[in-house]
Amino acid sequence: MTRLRLDISMSLDGFVAGPNQSEQNPLGEGGMQLHEWVFPLAAWRETHGEEGGAVNASSAVVEESRENLGATVMDGKDVALSGGANVAQQYLSAGRVDQIQLHVVPVLLGGGARLFDDLAGADIGLECTRAIHAPGVTHLAYRVVK
């Protein structure tokens, strides 16, 4: 059975990108902070042709996110769903998301694109299935209850 999994990093104040997004700065001002937890990991580095790296509680989360992956949807161009808030909101509103994995980063962006805005009155129930604290991030996994 095909499942759609949303996998995205988010600030403590609910933003998945900072303010003033542009083609040159797609994550907006401060948005790159949302992903700084993953760059030093060996699990991330090896998929980008780099050697070495850290191993911590996030390593298994990153490795698991690549398992059983048939396709990735990024910003509507091209099934793990990654990328912009707008694409995620469309899939959430349509009731198409089965699992959500949030990587909550302890930063406050103060503006930008919020993940859970503009859901057009969608009735979305969430059941937390896992919480993992790691350096610079807390990973929260949810099953979407339909």
CNS distance restraints for C-alpha pairs under 8 A (distance, minus, plus):
assign (resid   2 and name CA) (resid  79 and name CA) 7.82 0.50 0.50
assign (resid   3 and name CA) (resid  79 and name CA) 7.07 0.50 0.50
assign (resid   3 and name CA) (resid  97 and name CA) 7.55 0.50 0.50
assign (resid   3 and name CA) (resid  98 and name CA) 5.97 0.50 0.50
assign (resid   3 and name CA) (resid  99 and name CA) 7.77 0.50 0.50
assign (resid   4 and name CA) (resid  79 and name CA) 5.50 0.50 0.50
assign (resid   4 and name CA) (resid  80 and name CA) 5.89 0.50 0.50
assign (resid   4 and name CA) (resid  81 and name CA) 6.86 0.50 0.50
assign (resid   4 and name CA) (resid  96 and name CA) 6.78 0.50 0.50
assign (resid   4 and name CA) (resid  97 and name CA) 5.09 0.50 0.50
assign (resid   4 and name CA) (resid  98 and name CA) 5.34 0.50 0.50
assign (resid   4 and name CA) (resid  99 and name CA) 6.60 0.50 0.50
assign (resid   5 and name CA) (resid  79 and name CA) 6.82 0.50 0.50
assign (resid   5 and name CA) (resid  80 and name CA) 4.79 0.50 0.50
assign (resid   5 and name CA) (resid  81 and name CA) 5.77 0.50 0.50
assign (resid   5 and name CA) (resid  97 and name CA) 6.06 0.50 0.50
assign (resid   5 and name CA) (resid  98 and name CA) 5.90 0.50 0.50
assign (resid   5 and name CA) (resid  99 and name CA) 4.66 0.50 0.50
assign (resid   5 and name CA) (resid 100 and name CA) 5.76 0.50 0.50
assign (resid   5 and name CA) (resid 101 and name CA) 7.47 0.50 0.50
assign (resid   6 and name CA) (resid  80 and name CA) 5.88 0.50 0.50
assign (resid   6 and name CA) (resid  81 and name CA) 4.54 0.50 0.50
assign (resid   6 and name CA) (resid  82 and name CA) 6.11 0.50 0.50
assign (resid   6 and name CA) (resid  88 and name CA) 7.18 0.50 0.50
assign (resid   6 and name CA) (resid  97 and name CA) 6.70 0.50 0.50
assign (resid   6 and name CA) (resid  98 and name CA) 7.96 0.50 0.50
assign (resid   6 and name CA) (resid  99 and name CA) 6.13 0.50 0.50
assign (resid   6 and name CA) (resid 100 and name CA) 4.67 0.50 0.50
assign (resid   6 and name CA) (resid 101 and name CA) 6.05 0.50 0.50
assign (resid   7 and name CA) (resid  65 and name CA) 7.78 0.50 0.50
assign (resid   7 and name CA) (resid  80 and name CA) 6.79 0.50 0.50
assign (resid   7 and name CA) (resid  81 and name CA) 6.11 0.50 0.50
assign (resid   7 and name CA) (resid  82 and name CA) 5.51 0.50 0.50
assign (resid   7 and name CA) (resid 100 and name CA) 5.99 0.50 0.50
assign (resid   7 and name CA) (resid 101 and name CA) 4.71 0.50 0.50
assign (resid   7 and name CA) (resid 102 and name CA) 6.12 0.50 0.50
assign (resid   7 and name CA) (resid 103 and name CA) 7.83 0.50 0.50
assign (resid   8 and name CA) (resid  16 and name CA) 7.40 0.50 0.50
assign (resid   8 and name CA) (resid  82 and name CA) 5.93 0.50 0.50
assign (resid   8 and name CA) (resid  83 and name CA) 6.99 0.50 0.50
assign (resid   8 and name CA) (resid 101 and name CA) 6.46 0.50 0.50
assign (resid   8 and name CA) (resid 102 and name CA) 5.34 0.50 0.50
assign (resid   8 and name CA) (resid 103 and name CA) 6.15 0.50 0.50
assign (resid   9 and name CA) (resid  16 and name CA) 6.10 0.50 0.50
assign (resid   9 and name CA) (resid  34 and name CA) 5.80 0.50 0.50
assign (resid   9 and name CA) (resid  35 and name CA) 6.81 0.50 0.50
assign (resid   9 and name CA) (resid 102 and name CA) 5.64 0.50 0.50
assign (resid   9 and name CA) (resid 103 and name CA) 4.35 0.50 0.50
assign (resid   9 and name CA) (resid 104 and name CA) 5.88 0.50 0.50
assign (resid   9 and name CA) (resid 105 and name CA) 7.02 0.50 0.50
assign (resid  10 and name CA) (resid  14 and name CA) 5.80 0.50 0.50
assign (resid  10 and name CA) (resid  15 and name CA) 5.40 0.50 0.50
assign (resid  10 and name CA) (resid  16 and name CA) 4.59 0.50 0.50
assign (resid  10 and name CA) (resid  17 and name CA) 7.79 0.50 0.50
assign (resid  10 and name CA) (resid  34 and name CA) 6.31 0.50 0.50
assign (resid  10 and name CA) (resid 102 and name CA) 6.64 0.50 0.50
assign (resid  10 and name CA) (resid 103 and name CA) 6.00 0.50 0.50
assign (resid  10 and name CA) (resid 104 and name CA) 4.97 0.50 0.50
assign (resid  10 and name CA) (resid 105 and name CA) 6.10 0.50 0.50
assign (resid  10 and name CA) (resid 115 and name CA) 7.72 0.50 0.50
assign (resid  11 and name CA) (resid  15 and name CA) 5.21 0.50 0.50
assign (resid  11 and name CA) (resid  16 and name CA) 6.47 0.50 0.50
assign (resid  11 and name CA) (resid  34 and name CA) 6.56 0.50 0.50
assign (resid  11 and name CA) (resid 104 and name CA) 5.69 0.50 0.50
assign (resid  11 and name CA) (resid 105 and name CA) 5.07 0.50 0.50
assign (resid  11 and name CA) (resid 106 and name CA) 6.24 0.50 0.50
assign (resid  11 and name CA) (resid 107 and name CA) 5.43 0.50 0.50
assign (resid  11 and name CA) (resid 108 and name CA) 5.87 0.50 0.50
assign (resid  11 and name CA) (resid 109 and name CA) 6.65 0.50 0.50
assign (resid  12 and name CA) (resid 104 and name CA) 6.29 0.50 0.50
assign (resid  12 and name CA) (resid 105 and name CA) 6.27 0.50 0.50
assign (resid  12 and name CA) (resid 106 and name CA) 5.65 0.50 0.50
assign (resid  12 and name CA) (resid 107 and name CA) 5.95 0.50 0.50
assign (resid  12 and name CA) (resid 108 and name CA) 5.84 0.50 0.50
assign (resid  13 and name CA) (resid 107 and name CA) 7.85 0.50 0.50
assign (resid  13 and name CA) (resid 108 and name CA) 5.69 0.50 0.50
assign (resid  13 and name CA) (resid 109 and name CA) 6.96 0.50 0.50
assign (resid  13 and name CA) (resid 110 and name CA) 6.94 0.50 0.50
assign (resid  14 and name CA) (resid 114 and name CA) 5.43 0.50 0.50
assign (resid  14 and name CA) (resid 115 and name CA) 6.39 0.50 0.50
assign (resid  14 and name CA) (resid 116 and name CA) 7.56 0.50 0.50
assign (resid  15 and name CA) (resid 109 and name CA) 6.77 0.50 0.50
assign (resid  15 and name CA) (resid 110 and name CA) 7.95 0.50 0.50
assign (resid  15 and name CA) (resid 111 and name CA) 6.96 0.50 0.50
assign (resid  15 and name CA) (resid 112 and name CA) 6.15 0.50 0.50
assign (resid  15 and name CA) (resid 113 and name CA) 5.34 0.50 0.50
assign (resid  15 and name CA) (resid 114 and name CA) 4.17 0.50 0.50
assign (resid  15 and name CA) (resid 115 and name CA) 6.11 0.50 0.50
assign (resid  16 and name CA) (resid  27 and name CA) 7.89 0.50 0.50
assign (resid  16 and name CA) (resid  31 and name CA) 7.29 0.50 0.50
assign (resid  16 and name CA) (resid  34 and name CA) 7.45 0.50 0.50
assign (resid  16 and name CA) (resid  84 and name CA) 7.38 0.50 0.50
assign (resid  16 and name CA) (resid  85 and name CA) 6.53 0.50 0.50
assign (resid  16 and name CA) (resid 112 and name CA) 7.53 0.50 0.50
assign (resid  16 and name CA) (resid 113 and name CA) 5.81 0.50 0.50
assign (resid  16 and name CA) (resid 114 and name CA) 5.84 0.50 0.50
assign (resid  16 and name CA) (resid 115 and name CA) 6.05 0.50 0.50
assign (resid  17 and name CA) (resid  21 and name CA) 7.50 0.50 0.50
assign (resid  17 and name CA) (resid  26 and name CA) 7.84 0.50 0.50
assign (resid  17 and name CA) (resid  27 and name CA) 4.76 0.50 0.50
assign (resid  17 and name CA) (resid  28 and name CA) 5.67 0.50 0.50
assign (resid  17 and name CA) (resid  29 and name CA) 7.83 0.50 0.50
assign (resid  17 and name CA) (resid  30 and name CA) 7.80 0.50 0.50
assign (resid  17 and name CA) (resid  31 and name CA) 4.87 0.50 0.50
assign (resid  17 and name CA) (resid  34 and name CA) 7.97 0.50 0.50
assign (resid  17 and name CA) (resid  84 and name CA) 7.81 0.50 0.50
assign (resid  17 and name CA) (resid  85 and name CA) 7.92 0.50 0.50
assign (resid  17 and name CA) (resid 112 and name CA) 5.44 0.50 0.50
assign (resid  17 and name CA) (resid 113 and name CA) 5.20 0.50 0.50
assign (resid  17 and name CA) (resid 114 and name CA) 7.38 0.50 0.50
assign (resid  18 and name CA) (resid  27 and name CA) 5.95 0.50 0.50
assign (resid  18 and name CA) (resid  28 and name CA) 4.26 0.50 0.50
assign (resid  18 and name CA) (resid  29 and name CA) 4.90 0.50 0.50
assign (resid  18 and name CA) (resid  30 and name CA) 5.56 0.50 0.50
assign (resid  18 and name CA) (resid  31 and name CA) 4.66 0.50 0.50
assign (resid  18 and name CA) (resid 109 and name CA) 5.80 0.50 0.50
assign (resid  18 and name CA) (resid 110 and name CA) 7.66 0.50 0.50
assign (resid  18 and name CA) (resid 111 and name CA) 5.80 0.50 0.50
assign (resid  18 and name CA) (resid 112 and name CA) 4.14 0.50 0.50
assign (resid  18 and name CA) (resid 113 and name CA) 6.48 0.50 0.50
assign (resid  19 and name CA) (resid  28 and name CA) 5.02 0.50 0.50
assign (resid  19 and name CA) (resid  29 and name CA) 5.44 0.50 0.50
assign (resid  19 and name CA) (resid  30 and name CA) 7.89 0.50 0.50
assign (resid  19 and name CA) (resid 109 and name CA) 7.77 0.50 0.50
assign (resid  19 and name CA) (resid 110 and name CA) 7.97 0.50 0.50
assign (resid  19 and name CA) (resid 111 and name CA) 5.14 0.50 0.50
assign (resid  19 and name CA) (resid 112 and name CA) 3.78 0.50 0.50
assign (resid  19 and name CA) (resid 113 and name CA) 7.17 0.50 0.50
assign (resid  20 and name CA) (resid  25 and name CA) 8.00 0.50 0.50
assign (resid  20 and name CA) (resid  28 and name CA) 5.08 0.50 0.50
assign (resid  20 and name CA) (resid  29 and name CA) 6.22 0.50 0.50
assign (resid  20 and name CA) (resid 112 and name CA) 6.91 0.50 0.50
assign (resid  21 and name CA) (resid  25 and name CA) 5.62 0.50 0.50
assign (resid  21 and name CA) (resid  26 and name CA) 5.09 0.50 0.50
assign (resid  21 and name CA) (resid  27 and name CA) 5.86 0.50 0.50
assign (resid  21 and name CA) (resid  28 and name CA) 3.90 0.50 0.50
assign (resid  21 and name CA) (resid  29 and name CA) 7.05 0.50 0.50
assign (resid  21 and name CA) (resid 112 and name CA) 7.54 0.50 0.50
assign (resid  22 and name CA) (resid  26 and name CA) 5.15 0.50 0.50
assign (resid  22 and name CA) (resid  27 and name CA) 7.86 0.50 0.50
assign (resid  22 and name CA) (resid  28 and name CA) 6.74 0.50 0.50
assign (resid  25 and name CA) (resid  29 and name CA) 7.48 0.50 0.50
assign (resid  27 and name CA) (resid  31 and name CA) 4.63 0.50 0.50
assign (resid  27 and name CA) (resid  32 and name CA) 6.27 0.50 0.50
assign (resid  28 and name CA) (resid  32 and name CA) 7.92 0.50 0.50
assign (resid  28 and name CA) (resid 112 and name CA) 7.07 0.50 0.50
assign (resid  30 and name CA) (resid 109 and name CA) 6.58 0.50 0.50
assign (resid  31 and name CA) (resid  35 and name CA) 7.98 0.50 0.50
assign (resid  31 and name CA) (resid 109 and name CA) 7.48 0.50 0.50
assign (resid  32 and name CA) (resid  36 and name CA) 6.76 0.50 0.50
assign (resid  33 and name CA) (resid 105 and name CA) 7.98 0.50 0.50
assign (resid  33 and name CA) (resid 107 and name CA) 7.52 0.50 0.50
assign (resid  34 and name CA) (resid 105 and name CA) 5.93 0.50 0.50
assign (resid  34 and name CA) (resid 107 and name CA) 7.72 0.50 0.50
assign (resid  35 and name CA) (resid  39 and name CA) 7.03 0.50 0.50
assign (resid  36 and name CA) (resid  40 and name CA) 7.71 0.50 0.50
assign (resid  36 and name CA) (resid 136 and name CA) 7.96 0.50 0.50
assign (resid  37 and name CA) (resid  41 and name CA) 7.80 0.50 0.50
assign (resid  37 and name CA) (resid 135 and name CA) 7.07 0.50 0.50
assign (resid  37 and name CA) (resid 136 and name CA) 5.52 0.50 0.50
assign (resid  37 and name CA) (resid 137 and name CA) 6.43 0.50 0.50
assign (resid  38 and name CA) (resid  44 and name CA) 6.48 0.50 0.50
assign (resid  38 and name CA) (resid  58 and name CA) 7.65 0.50 0.50
assign (resid  39 and name CA) (resid  44 and name CA) 6.31 0.50 0.50
assign (resid  39 and name CA) (resid  45 and name CA) 6.83 0.50 0.50
assign (resid  40 and name CA) (resid  44 and name CA) 7.41 0.50 0.50
assign (resid  40 and name CA) (resid  45 and name CA) 7.02 0.50 0.50
assign (resid  40 and name CA) (resid  53 and name CA) 5.42 0.50 0.50
assign (resid  40 and name CA) (resid  54 and name CA) 5.82 0.50 0.50
assign (resid  41 and name CA) (resid  45 and name CA) 6.12 0.50 0.50
assign (resid  41 and name CA) (resid  53 and name CA) 4.91 0.50 0.50
assign (resid  41 and name CA) (resid  54 and name CA) 4.54 0.50 0.50
assign (resid  41 and name CA) (resid  55 and name CA) 5.99 0.50 0.50
assign (resid  41 and name CA) (resid  56 and name CA) 7.82 0.50 0.50
assign (resid  41 and name CA) (resid  58 and name CA) 7.86 0.50 0.50
assign (resid  41 and name CA) (resid  59 and name CA) 6.53 0.50 0.50
assign (resid  42 and name CA) (resid  46 and name CA) 5.92 0.50 0.50
assign (resid  42 and name CA) (resid  51 and name CA) 7.18 0.50 0.50
assign (resid  42 and name CA) (resid  52 and name CA) 5.60 0.50 0.50
assign (resid  42 and name CA) (resid  53 and name CA) 3.96 0.50 0.50
assign (resid  42 and name CA) (resid  54 and name CA) 5.29 0.50 0.50
assign (resid  42 and name CA) (resid  55 and name CA) 6.21 0.50 0.50
assign (resid  42 and name CA) (resid  59 and name CA) 7.43 0.50 0.50
assign (resid  43 and name CA) (resid  47 and name CA) 6.88 0.50 0.50
assign (resid  43 and name CA) (resid  53 and name CA) 7.72 0.50 0.50
assign (resid  43 and name CA) (resid  55 and name CA) 7.70 0.50 0.50
assign (resid  43 and name CA) (resid  59 and name CA) 5.83 0.50 0.50
assign (resid  43 and name CA) (resid  62 and name CA) 6.57 0.50 0.50
assign (resid  43 and name CA) (resid  63 and name CA) 6.35 0.50 0.50
assign (resid  44 and name CA) (resid  48 and name CA) 6.70 0.50 0.50
assign (resid  44 and name CA) (resid  62 and name CA) 7.21 0.50 0.50
assign (resid  45 and name CA) (resid  49 and name CA) 6.42 0.50 0.50
assign (resid  45 and name CA) (resid  50 and name CA) 4.91 0.50 0.50
assign (resid  45 and name CA) (resid  51 and name CA) 6.36 0.50 0.50
assign (resid  45 and name CA) (resid  52 and name CA) 7.23 0.50 0.50
assign (resid  45 and name CA) (resid  53 and name CA) 6.67 0.50 0.50
assign (resid  46 and name CA) (resid  50 and name CA) 5.10 0.50 0.50
assign (resid  46 and name CA) (resid  51 and name CA) 5.94 0.50 0.50
assign (resid  46 and name CA) (resid  52 and name CA) 7.71 0.50 0.50
assign (resid  55 and name CA) (resid  59 and name CA) 5.69 0.50 0.50
assign (resid  56 and name CA) (resid  60 and name CA) 7.90 0.50 0.50
assign (resid  56 and name CA) (resid 134 and name CA) 6.93 0.50 0.50
assign (resid  56 and name CA) (resid 135 and name CA) 7.78 0.50 0.50
assign (resid  57 and name CA) (resid  61 and name CA) 7.28 0.50 0.50
assign (resid  57 and name CA) (resid 132 and name CA) 7.22 0.50 0.50
assign (resid  57 and name CA) (resid 133 and name CA) 7.19 0.50 0.50
assign (resid  57 and name CA) (resid 134 and name CA) 5.30 0.50 0.50
assign (resid  57 and name CA) (resid 135 and name CA) 7.94 0.50 0.50
assign (resid  58 and name CA) (resid  62 and name CA) 6.23 0.50 0.50
assign (resid  58 and name CA) (resid 132 and name CA) 7.97 0.50 0.50
assign (resid  58 and name CA) (resid 134 and name CA) 5.87 0.50 0.50
assign (resid  58 and name CA) (resid 135 and name CA) 7.89 0.50 0.50
assign (resid  58 and name CA) (resid 139 and name CA) 7.87 0.50 0.50
assign (resid  59 and name CA) (resid  63 and name CA) 6.21 0.50 0.50
assign (resid  60 and name CA) (resid  64 and name CA) 5.88 0.50 0.50
assign (resid  61 and name CA) (resid  65 and name CA) 6.13 0.50 0.50
assign (resid  61 and name CA) (resid 139 and name CA) 7.84 0.50 0.50
assign (resid  62 and name CA) (resid  66 and name CA) 6.84 0.50 0.50
assign (resid  63 and name CA) (resid  67 and name CA) 6.91 0.50 0.50
assign (resid  65 and name CA) (resid  69 and name CA) 7.84 0.50 0.50
assign (resid  69 and name CA) (resid  79 and name CA) 6.06 0.50 0.50
assign (resid  69 and name CA) (resid  80 and name CA) 6.48 0.50 0.50
assign (resid  70 and name CA) (resid  79 and name CA) 5.22 0.50 0.50
assign (resid  70 and name CA) (resid  80 and name CA) 7.62 0.50 0.50
assign (resid  71 and name CA) (resid  79 and name CA) 4.20 0.50 0.50
assign (resid  71 and name CA) (resid  80 and name CA) 6.23 0.50 0.50
assign (resid  72 and name CA) (resid  78 and name CA) 7.57 0.50 0.50
assign (resid  72 and name CA) (resid  79 and name CA) 5.19 0.50 0.50
assign (resid  72 and name CA) (resid  80 and name CA) 4.88 0.50 0.50
assign (resid  72 and name CA) (resid  81 and name CA) 5.64 0.50 0.50
assign (resid  72 and name CA) (resid  82 and name CA) 6.70 0.50 0.50
assign (resid  73 and name CA) (resid  77 and name CA) 6.87 0.50 0.50
assign (resid  73 and name CA) (resid  78 and name CA) 5.69 0.50 0.50
assign (resid  73 and name CA) (resid  79 and name CA) 6.91 0.50 0.50
assign (resid  73 and name CA) (resid  80 and name CA) 6.61 0.50 0.50
assign (resid  73 and name CA) (resid  81 and name CA) 4.99 0.50 0.50
assign (resid  73 and name CA) (resid  82 and name CA) 5.98 0.50 0.50
assign (resid  73 and name CA) (resid  83 and name CA) 7.29 0.50 0.50
assign (resid  74 and name CA) (resid  78 and name CA) 6.71 0.50 0.50
assign (resid  74 and name CA) (resid  81 and name CA) 6.74 0.50 0.50
assign (resid  74 and name CA) (resid  82 and name CA) 5.38 0.50 0.50
assign (resid  74 and name CA) (resid  83 and name CA) 4.71 0.50 0.50
assign (resid  74 and name CA) (resid  84 and name CA) 6.99 0.50 0.50
assign (resid  74 and name CA) (resid  87 and name CA) 7.71 0.50 0.50
assign (resid  75 and name CA) (resid  82 and name CA) 7.68 0.50 0.50
assign (resid  75 and name CA) (resid  83 and name CA) 5.37 0.50 0.50
assign (resid  75 and name CA) (resid  84 and name CA) 5.26 0.50 0.50
assign (resid  75 and name CA) (resid  86 and name CA) 7.52 0.50 0.50
assign (resid  75 and name CA) (resid  87 and name CA) 5.70 0.50 0.50
assign (resid  76 and name CA) (resid  87 and name CA) 5.98 0.50 0.50
assign (resid  81 and name CA) (resid  88 and name CA) 7.11 0.50 0.50
assign (resid  82 and name CA) (resid  88 and name CA) 7.60 0.50 0.50
assign (resid  83 and name CA) (resid  87 and name CA) 7.18 0.50 0.50
assign (resid  83 and name CA) (resid  88 and name CA) 7.41 0.50 0.50
assign (resid  84 and name CA) (resid  88 and name CA) 6.50 0.50 0.50
assign (resid  85 and name CA) (resid  89 and name CA) 5.93 0.50 0.50
assign (resid  85 and name CA) (resid 113 and name CA) 6.24 0.50 0.50
assign (resid  85 and name CA) (resid 114 and name CA) 6.54 0.50 0.50
assign (resid  85 and name CA) (resid 115 and name CA) 5.08 0.50 0.50
assign (resid  86 and name CA) (resid  90 and name CA) 6.28 0.50 0.50
assign (resid  86 and name CA) (resid 115 and name CA) 7.87 0.50 0.50
assign (resid  87 and name CA) (resid  91 and name CA) 6.46 0.50 0.50
assign (resid  88 and name CA) (resid  92 and name CA) 6.07 0.50 0.50
assign (resid  88 and name CA) (resid 115 and name CA) 7.27 0.50 0.50
assign (resid  89 and name CA) (resid  93 and name CA) 5.91 0.50 0.50
assign (resid  89 and name CA) (resid 115 and name CA) 6.84 0.50 0.50
assign (resid  89 and name CA) (resid 116 and name CA) 6.91 0.50 0.50
assign (resid  89 and name CA) (resid 117 and name CA) 7.50 0.50 0.50
assign (resid  89 and name CA) (resid 118 and name CA) 6.87 0.50 0.50
assign (resid  89 and name CA) (resid 119 and name CA) 5.85 0.50 0.50
assign (resid  90 and name CA) (resid  94 and name CA) 6.17 0.50 0.50
assign (resid  90 and name CA) (resid 119 and name CA) 7.41 0.50 0.50
assign (resid  91 and name CA) (resid  95 and name CA) 6.33 0.50 0.50
assign (resid  91 and name CA) (resid  96 and name CA) 5.28 0.50 0.50
assign (resid  91 and name CA) (resid  97 and name CA) 6.11 0.50 0.50
assign (resid  92 and name CA) (resid  96 and name CA) 6.02 0.50 0.50
assign (resid  92 and name CA) (resid  97 and name CA) 5.65 0.50 0.50
assign (resid  92 and name CA) (resid 119 and name CA) 7.06 0.50 0.50
assign (resid  92 and name CA) (resid 122 and name CA) 7.49 0.50 0.50
assign (resid  92 and name CA) (resid 124 and name CA) 7.65 0.50 0.50
assign (resid  93 and name CA) (resid 119 and name CA) 5.22 0.50 0.50
assign (resid  93 and name CA) (resid 120 and name CA) 6.38 0.50 0.50
assign (resid  93 and name CA) (resid 121 and name CA) 7.60 0.50 0.50
assign (resid  93 and name CA) (resid 122 and name CA) 5.10 0.50 0.50
assign (resid  94 and name CA) (resid 122 and name CA) 7.60 0.50 0.50
assign (resid  95 and name CA) (resid 122 and name CA) 7.63 0.50 0.50
assign (resid  95 and name CA) (resid 124 and name CA) 7.62 0.50 0.50
assign (resid  95 and name CA) (resid 146 and name CA) 7.74 0.50 0.50
assign (resid  97 and name CA) (resid 144 and name CA) 6.90 0.50 0.50
assign (resid  98 and name CA) (resid 143 and name CA) 6.19 0.50 0.50
assign (resid  98 and name CA) (resid 144 and name CA) 5.13 0.50 0.50
assign (resid  98 and name CA) (resid 145 and name CA) 7.84 0.50 0.50
assign (resid  99 and name CA) (resid 141 and name CA) 7.33 0.50 0.50
assign (resid  99 and name CA) (resid 142 and name CA) 5.70 0.50 0.50
assign (resid  99 and name CA) (resid 143 and name CA) 4.68 0.50 0.50
assign (resid  99 and name CA) (resid 144 and name CA) 5.58 0.50 0.50
assign (resid 100 and name CA) (resid 141 and name CA) 5.76 0.50 0.50
assign (resid 100 and name CA) (resid 142 and name CA) 5.07 0.50 0.50
assign (resid 100 and name CA) (resid 143 and name CA) 6.48 0.50 0.50
assign (resid 100 and name CA) (resid 144 and name CA) 7.24 0.50 0.50
assign (resid 101 and name CA) (resid 139 and name CA) 6.91 0.50 0.50
assign (resid 101 and name CA) (resid 140 and name CA) 5.69 0.50 0.50
assign (resid 101 and name CA) (resid 141 and name CA) 4.42 0.50 0.50
assign (resid 101 and name CA) (resid 142 and name CA) 6.32 0.50 0.50
assign (resid 102 and name CA) (resid 139 and name CA) 5.76 0.50 0.50
assign (resid 102 and name CA) (resid 140 and name CA) 5.15 0.50 0.50
assign (resid 102 and name CA) (resid 141 and name CA) 6.38 0.50 0.50
assign (resid 103 and name CA) (resid 137 and name CA) 6.15 0.50 0.50
assign (resid 103 and name CA) (resid 138 and name CA) 5.72 0.50 0.50
assign (resid 103 and name CA) (resid 139 and name CA) 4.56 0.50 0.50
assign (resid 103 and name CA) (resid 140 and name CA) 6.42 0.50 0.50
assign (resid 104 and name CA) (resid 137 and name CA) 5.52 0.50 0.50
assign (resid 104 and name CA) (resid 138 and name CA) 5.15 0.50 0.50
assign (resid 104 and name CA) (resid 139 and name CA) 6.23 0.50 0.50
assign (resid 104 and name CA) (resid 140 and name CA) 7.47 0.50 0.50
assign (resid 105 and name CA) (resid 136 and name CA) 6.20 0.50 0.50
assign (resid 105 and name CA) (resid 137 and name CA) 4.65 0.50 0.50
assign (resid 105 and name CA) (resid 138 and name CA) 6.63 0.50 0.50
assign (resid 106 and name CA) (resid 136 and name CA) 6.80 0.50 0.50
assign (resid 106 and name CA) (resid 137 and name CA) 6.69 0.50 0.50
assign (resid 124 and name CA) (resid 144 and name CA) 6.87 0.50 0.50
assign (resid 124 and name CA) (resid 145 and name CA) 6.95 0.50 0.50
assign (resid 124 and name CA) (resid 146 and name CA) 7.08 0.50 0.50
assign (resid 125 and name CA) (resid 144 and name CA) 5.71 0.50 0.50
assign (resid 125 and name CA) (resid 145 and name CA) 4.80 0.50 0.50
assign (resid 125 and name CA) (resid 146 and name CA) 6.63 0.50 0.50
assign (resid 126 and name CA) (resid 142 and name CA) 5.87 0.50 0.50
assign (resid 126 and name CA) (resid 143 and name CA) 5.74 0.50 0.50
assign (resid 126 and name CA) (resid 144 and name CA) 4.76 0.50 0.50
assign (resid 126 and name CA) (resid 145 and name CA) 5.61 0.50 0.50
assign (resid 127 and name CA) (resid 142 and name CA) 5.26 0.50 0.50
assign (resid 127 and name CA) (resid 143 and name CA) 5.16 0.50 0.50
assign (resid 127 and name CA) (resid 144 and name CA) 6.44 0.50 0.50
assign (resid 127 and name CA) (resid 145 and name CA) 6.76 0.50 0.50
assign (resid 128 and name CA) (resid 140 and name CA) 7.18 0.50 0.50
assign (resid 128 and name CA) (resid 141 and name CA) 5.87 0.50 0.50
assign (resid 128 and name CA) (resid 142 and name CA) 4.36 0.50 0.50
assign (resid 128 and name CA) (resid 143 and name CA) 6.45 0.50 0.50
assign (resid 129 and name CA) (resid 140 and name CA) 7.77 0.50 0.50
assign (resid 129 and name CA) (resid 141 and name CA) 5.51 0.50 0.50
assign (resid 129 and name CA) (resid 142 and name CA) 5.35 0.50 0.50
assign (resid 129 and name CA) (resid 143 and name CA) 6.63 0.50 0.50
assign (resid 130 and name CA) (resid 139 and name CA) 7.78 0.50 0.50
assign (resid 130 and name CA) (resid 140 and name CA) 5.75 0.50 0.50
assign (resid 130 and name CA) (resid 141 and name CA) 5.03 0.50 0.50
assign (resid 130 and name CA) (resid 142 and name CA) 7.14 0.50 0.50
assign (resid 131 and name CA) (resid 138 and name CA) 6.94 0.50 0.50
assign (resid 131 and name CA) (resid 139 and name CA) 5.59 0.50 0.50
assign (resid 131 and name CA) (resid 140 and name CA) 4.61 0.50 0.50
assign (resid 131 and name CA) (resid 141 and name CA) 6.47 0.50 0.50
assign (resid 132 and name CA) (resid 138 and name CA) 5.64 0.50 0.50
assign (resid 132 and name CA) (resid 139 and name CA) 5.02 0.50 0.50
assign (resid 132 and name CA) (resid 140 and name CA) 6.63 0.50 0.50
assign (resid 133 and name CA) (resid 137 and name CA) 6.38 0.50 0.50
assign (resid 133 and name CA) (resid 138 and name CA) 4.42 0.50 0.50
assign (resid 133 and name CA) (resid 139 and name CA) 6.34 0.50 0.50
assign (resid 134 and name CA) (resid 138 and name CA) 5.89 0.50 0.50
assign (resid 134 and name CA) (resid 139 and name CA) 7.74 0.50 0.50
